[in-house]
Amino acid sequence: MIYQRLCFVLLAVPLAVIAPAVRPPVSHGQDAPLRRILFGSCIQQDEPTPIFHTMLETEPQLLLLLGDNIYADTSDNQVMRDKYQRLAKNRAFLELRSSCPLMATWDDHDFGINDGGAAFASRDQAQVAFLDFWDTPLNSPKRAQAGVYDSKIFGPPGKRIQVIMLDTRYFRSPLKVGERRVGGPYEPDDDREKTMLGDMQWHWLERQLREPAELRIIASSIQFVAESAGQEAWANLPHERRRMIDLIQSTGAKGVLFVSGDRHWAELSIERERVPYPLLDATSSSFNQKHPRGTPTKNRFRAVDQTYHHENFGILTIDWDKADPQIKLEIRNIANVAQIQWHIRLSELQP
């Protein structure tokens, strides 16, 4: 049924409407170990993106876009596609996109509605527009599934990196609204009937975590580790957050790191309680929008006091040449200077 519905929408909207004219990404070799992975979120398509030139200077081998890749905020599919076209005409974006392989997921604004979830009536049309813009092949399994989640493994045995791009929008249940707090109106909900990923995606994720890999990057458009302070976060569905931790433990998945976006500031959070090993969540946002205030929410999991509120991107650097590979997480500014950084050894990310 999902396949038929998506195919109907696909046939109704010509692919050429939003397909950007860019050359294929430069191949870095599927079997070559990845050493530099960039990530970040939130592109206001109507504003300049000078930070993309800075990102190009790092010579990335993989780029992860964590959502709000445009600000569509519409149920009108043509309006959404027109906004994708604006991004497609951004020369800095095109140069970055063609410099390396890319994986993308969506958040609420490119999903189509602020803070939206499964109740959004235009989610299937939005999914087709998303897949079209990111040049998803017509025979890809992603064309037949509900949701935009995806997974790939890069590198040879012993240096494999698995990248899991979650979809925290298509299946997500309504959030509980309570007394408005600094970060927004939401509060934790213990209703176990509610879901973040949906049964189909949860079963898929379990299969992915059982695949062999030395390092795993789980990309979530919203923060996984940070505590709830009114904003959208996994902490609003604590049983789903716990389910993720339990799944990492039950599958024996090693080397898990989370990356997230959404907040229009950058920070690093670490969960150390009732986990198989420390779970890091590096949040990078936004590519071209400054946060108007200081950090407006508390976060007891914040690993370092510093947060960063100007344009930023994340970079994950892996030194595979050491006996115990070294991993460096950085949030860098538009001048390519690290504002937040953290080092960890691969041996520290073992069950």
Order of alpha helices (4+ residues) and beta strands (2+ residues): alpha-beta-alpha-beta-alpha-alpha-beta-alpha-alpha-beta-beta-beta-beta-alpha-beta-alpha-beta-beta-beta-beta-beta-beta
